[in-house]
Amino acid sequence: MVPSYNLLMDMLEGLFKGPLIESLARAAEETSSTLYLVGGYIRDTILGRGRGDQDLDLVVCGDALGLAKSLAQQWGGTIVPLDAGTVRVVMELEEGRYEVDISLLRGSGIEEDLKVRDFTIDSMAIRLYPPEPYLIDPLGGIQDIGQRVVRASSRVVFQEDPLRLLRAIRLSGELGFFIDEGTYKAIREGAQMLSRVAPERVRDELFRILALEPSAPYLRMLDEVDLMVVALPQAAEMKGLRQGPPHQLPLWEHSLRTVERLEALLDGLGDWLPDYAESIKAGLTKRLEGEIDRRSLLKLVGLLHDIGKPQTFQEEPDGKIRFLDHEEVGSGLIEGVLASLRLGRKAISLGVGLVKAHLRPLQLRLAPRVSDRARFRFFRDLGEMAGEVLLLSMADIEATTGEDDPDCLKHKGFVREMLDYYHSSFRRAEEAPLIKGGDLLEAFGLKPGPFISFLLEKVRELQAAGRIKGKEEALEYLRRHMEEWKGTFGSPL
């Protein structure tokens, strides 16, 4: 709902307050420039979203670079040229990271400039210097905010910058707006233009969509308007591929469903994993690079965890469908996908590991007996991503059979048991080991090397299982078995 006129005027008056805005106005005065605040900050102020002044878009009629230099000098910022007419000032302050984009005025006046922006709800301005607290709204942005609609500003906005195709979907999700019918049609008709956009820009916008809560409806929207197969060409091969029992859905629908179930599981952590919910959430908020966190990457992997199935599809004479080693094949394919999006080494390594290990929890549960040794090795091998593998496995099974299926409920209990083991046993052995490498050097006169690591792991495994409980007991155990292990490592003395 749009505020009343008087309240709107109060909001606009408020835009002139704050040290950053005031310093911008002073810099404009010093450089004899006319300065306008435009775009999302005005929109969010009207909506009461209150994101602060950490992300500002400005238009200047005058000396843009001089204004940027003055701002950077006052606040200790860095100037980053974006294109011929735009510079960004980046400031790392105690309150966080601030980004101010300063663009030269396009056309003969601010209204012409606003008319060539992307969406009507971002095509509004207010003049900061000389100060004039009146909304400039040539395209009816305030009306579209009231109607909660994302509408393209003109017919050519997507041709000018095809990344706006993704941005329309992302804005719809962030604001809870629907997309105007004509704009939606234009997105579908122009979907192939996205292939002209640099991979880094596609990556950033895609991950902003994945960061939405929930993101699954907007991934479906990307699919409906044919943007998904342009952003992630590998999705084309996954569409329409049949799967046999216990799967109830074709591959691509199963993949979308996996993201839906993953988000539902994460949203309900407090209900089914109350003891571990906070630690899981904290782990998933860790940044991998830039604004990309582990939670968003996990969702992308959830969408592509079965990327290896098209290449491993086999149908037996009896009609049974198999995808042998699809996790191994998929781990190689996901590496290519993430590299093509220009993700860094850490994110790629995590994505590859998740795809490669996504069947491991199910394989472990279906074993005749789940020993403490097998549990220990699961967490040892997977390290920091073990929890994410368990979550992905749970979402995968729910998307396969339905969340009320008895086997699915059994797997949910298994995941809880695995996390119980991790917190009660595995972590204790990792964080407070009974012996250290120096103890082995002193007790047995060994040389530093792989044999030491082997012995320490043996002790940690038994400690986690509760079979040894003190330093002397650990050393005695090693003493009894030392001779039979030495031959594997040559002469470790």
N, C-alpha and C positions, 0 to 999 in steps of 0.2 A: 504494500500500500504506500502510495506517495504521500509524504508529509504535506500538511496544509501550507499555503503560501507563506504565512508568517513564520511558521516553524522552518520552512525551507530557507527563508532569508536569514534566520538565526544561524542555521547550519553554515550557510555561505559566509556569513560574518566570521564564524569560527575558523574557517579555512585560513584566515589571515593571521591567526595566532600561532604561537610556537616559535622557538628560536631558529629552526631551519628555514621556515617560510619567511620569517623576518629578515634573515641574512640574505636570502635570495632576492627579496625586494630591494634591499640596500645595494646588492651587487648590480641589479638592473638599473638602479638610479645612477650608480657610479659609471656604468657603461652606456648611459643614455639609451637603454633598450626598453621596449614595451614587452612585458612578460605575462604569459597566460599559463594557468594551470589547466590541464586537459585530462580526459580519459578516466581510467578506472578509479582513481582516488575520489573524484566527484561522485561517481556512481555508487561507490561503497559508502561514502558519507551519507548520501540520500537513503541508502538501504539500512543504515545503522550498523554496518558490518564492522566499522571501527578498526581498520587494519593499521591506523596511524600514518605517519608520513615517511615510512621506510621505503616506499616505492612510488616515486613521483614522475609524472610525464609533464614536461614543460615545452611550450612553444615560445620562441623569442623573435621579435622583429628588431634586429640589431646585431650585436656582437655575441654570438653563441659561445664561441671559444673563450672570449674574455670573461663572460659570465661563469663558465665552467672553471676557469683558472682561479677566479676570485673565490668561488665556493670551495674548491679543493684546498686553497691556501688557508681559508678560515677554519676548515674542519679536518684538515690533515688527510684529504682524500686523494684518490688516484684518478686520472683522466684516461678513459678508454674510448678511442674513436670507434663508432659503430658503422657509419657510412658517410657519404659526402656531406650530408646535412645534419648529422646527429652525433653528439658526444655523450658519454655516460660518465658521471662522477660516482665513484664507489668509495664509501666511507665505512670503516670498521670501528664502530663506537661501542661503548659499554652496553648500550641497549640492544645492540645487534648490528647487522649489516644494512646499510642504507644505499639505495641506488637511485640516482636522479638522472633521467634522460632529458637532454636539452636539444630540441630540434629547431631548425630555422623555419620560419613561417613559409608555408606553401601558398601560392596564389597571391591575390592582391589584398587579402584581409583574412581575419580569423574565421569568418563563416565559410569561405572557400576552402580553407585548410581543413575544417571540421567535416566538410562534405566528402572529402576523399579518404576519411578514416574508415576503419573496418565495420563497426557495428554502431547502430544508432545510440545504444546505451553508453557507448564510449565516445560519442561525438558531441560532447558538451564541454564548455570552457568557462572559466572565470578569470577576469583580468586581475593579476596580483600587483602589477605596477604599470602605470599609475593605478592605485587601488580603486576598484569599482565592483562592489558586491552584488552583481547581477548575473544571473545564469544566461549564457549564450547557448541556445539550443535550436539550431536551424533544421534538424531532422526529426524532431519530436522524440528525443531520447527519454525525456521525463515521462512522457505518456507510455512509452514501451516499458519503462521500469514499473509503472503502475500496473500494466497488463502482464508483467513478468514474461516478456518475450525477447528473444535474441533475434534481431533482424539485421540483415546486411544493409549497409548504408547506400550501396549502389549495385548495379549489375556487374561491375568490373572488379569488385574488391578481391575476389578469389583469383582472378587472372593476375592482378598486380602482385599478390603474395599468396601463393597456394597454401602456405602454412595456416592461413586463416580458416581453411577447411577443418583442420583439427581443433583450432582455437574455438570455433563455434560450439563444437561438442563439449569441450572442456568448460567453457563459460556456462553452458547449460547446466552442467553438473555442479559447478562451484556455486552458482547462484540459485539453483532450483528453478530455473526458467525453462520454458519450452521454446523450441525453435520455430520461427515463423514458417508457414507452409512453403512460400516461395523460396525462402532461404534454404530450407531442407531440400527442395528439388534442385536448386542450383548446386548444392554440395554434392549430391549424387551425380549430377551431370558432369561436374568438374573434378570428380575424384582422381582421375588419372593425372591431373596436373600436380598432385602431391609428389610425384616421382621427380619433379624438377627441383625439389627443396633439398638443401644440404642435409645429410644424415644426422648431424649434430642437432640441428633445429627440430627435426622430426623426433629424435630421441627425447629432447627436453619436453616437448609438448605431450608426447605419448606418456612419459612418466608423470607428468602433472595430472593426466587423466587417471593413471593407475593409482595415484595418491588420493583420489576421491574416495569417500566412504559413504555409500558403496561405489565401487567403480564398475562392477559387472554390467549394470544397465547401459553404461556409456560405451563399454566395449561392444555390447550388442548393437548399439547405435552405430558405432564405427563400421561394424559388419554390414548392417542394413544399408548404409549409404556407399558401400564398396570401398571405403577407405582402409579397411583392415588389410586387404590383400595387397594394397599399395605400400602401406607402412611395414607390413610383415608378409612378404610374398610367399613365404613357406606355408601360410594358412591355406592357400589355394589347393595344395595337394591334400590337405587334411579334410577338406570339405567333401561330404558324400561318401567317405570311406566307411564300409560296413564293419561292425564288430560283432563277435559272437557272444553267447552267454559267458559270464553273468551280466555282460553289458546290456543295458536297455536302450542305449542311444547310439547313433552314428558318432564317429570320432570327433568331428568338430563341435557338435552339440554337447558331447561329453566334456570337451575341453572348456567350453564356456561355462558349463554347469560346475566344473571343478572350481573355477574362480568364484562362482556364487557361493558354493559350499565352504570354500576357504574363508571368505569374508564372514559368513554366518558363524563359523567356528571361532574366528578371532573376536567377533562381536560378543559371543557368548562364553568367552573363556572363564569369566567369573562364575558361571554356573557349572561347567563340567570339569574345570581344573582350578578351583578356587585357591588352592595353595600355591599355584605356580603362575597365575594369570599375570601378576604385575611384573615378574621377572621376564616372562615371555614377551610381554608388550615392550618392556624396556630394551630388550635385545633387538626387536624388530625396528625400533626407531633409530638404531645406529646408522649413521651415514656411510655409504660406500664411496661416493664421490659427488661433489657438488650438492645438489638438492635431492639426490637419489638415495633412498634408504633401503634397508633390507626387506621391509614389508612390501614395498612396491615391486622390488625385483622378484620376491617370492610369488607375487600375483602374476607377473609376466611369465615366470616359469610354470606356474599352475596352468596358464593358458597353453603353453607349448611343451608340457612335460612328455607328451606322447608324440613329439615331432618325428621320432624315428619310425613310427608305425607304417606310414605309406611305403617306405623302402623295404620293410620286413614283412609285409602282408603275404600270408600263405593260406590257401584254402585246400584242405585235405579232401580226398575222394568222398569221405562221409559228410562233407559240408562243414567240418569244424574249421574255424578260423584261428590262425596263430600269428603271433608277432614276435618270433624268437629273437632275443638279444636287442629288442627295440630300444632299451635304455642305453646300451652301449653305442648303438648307431645314433641315437638321439643326442647323446652327450657331445658327439662331434658336430652335429648339425646346430645345436644351440650355441656352441662356441662361435660358429660362423655368423649366426644371427646377431649375437651380442657384439661381435667385432664390427659387423656392418653398421651397427648403431653407434659406433665409436665409443663404446663403453671401455673403461679401464681394466687393467689386469685383475684387480681384486673382484670386481663385479662379474667379470667373465668366469673367473675361477669358481666363484660361488654358484653361478648358474649352471656350469658344467657339472659340478659336484652334486647339485640337487637333482638334476635329470638322471645322472648315472645311478644315484642311490635311491630313487623314488620307490622302487619295488622292494627294497631291502627290509623295511619293517614287516611287510606282508609275508615275505619269505621266512623271516625269523619267527613270526607268529605261527605259521603253518608247519614248522619243524616238529618232529615227534616230541621233542623236549627242549624247552628254552632254558639253557643253563646260565648260571651267573657268568661263566666264561664268555658265552656268546653275547650276553648283554654288555659286558665290559668291553669287548672288542668292537661292538657297534658304536659305543660312545668314544672309544679311543680312536677308531678309524675316521669317524665323521667330525669329531672335534666340535667347533663352534656351531656348525650347521646341523647338528644332530636333531635339535628341537624342530627346526624348519622341515627337515626330512619327515619327521613324525607327523607334523601338521599337514604337509602335502600329501602324505600317504592317507591320512584320515579323510581329507577332502576328496581325494581320488576315489576312494572306496564308496563314500557317500554318493558321489556323482555316478558311480557304476551301478549300485544296487538300490539306492534310495536310503535315506538316513534311518528309516525304521526297520530295515531288514535285520534279522537276527545276527547274521554274520557281521554286519556293519556295527551293531551294538557290541558284539564281542571284540571287534577291533578297537573300538573306543575304550573299552576296559583295558585292553592290552597297552594302548598308548599311555593310559594313566599309570599302569604298573611300571612301564619303562621309565617314566618320569619320576615315579617314587624311587625306583632303584637308583637313578642318576643322583637325586638329591640326598638320599640316605646313605648310599654306599660309594658310588663312583667319585663324587666330588670330595668326599672325605679322603679317599686314597690319593687324589690329585693334589689337594690343598694341604694335607698334613701327612706326607708319606712317612712310613716307619723308618726308612733308611734313605740315605743320599749317596751320591757317587763317592764322596770322600770316605764314607764308612767302609765301602767295599775296597777302596785302595788301601786303607789302613788294615782291615781285617784279613785280606787275602793277598795283598801285595800285587794286585792286578795293575796293568797298564791302562791308561785312558783309551777308550775305543768303543766299538759297537757291542762288545761283550758286556760292558758295564751297563749300557742301555737295556740290553736283553734281560739282565738280572734284575734291574730296577723295575722293569715292566712285570716280570714274574711276581715280584713282591707286591706291587700295586694291585695286580689281579687277585691275588689271594687275600690281600687286605680288604679289598672291596667286597669279597665274598664272605668275609668274617672268619676266614680259616686261620689267620695269624693276627696277633693283636699287640705285639710289642717288638722292639728292636732286636733283642736277643733271640726271640723266637724266629724272627725273619732271617737272621744270620745263621742260625742253626739249620733252618730249612735249606738255605743255599749251600751250606757246607755239605749236607747230605747228598745234594744233587750235582755238585760242582763238576765232578769228574765226567759224568755222562754228557754234560753240555759243552765241555771244553773242546771236544773234537770238532764240533760244528764251526768253531771260530779259529781253528788252528791253535796257536800257542799264545793265549792272552796274557801270560805272565811276563 
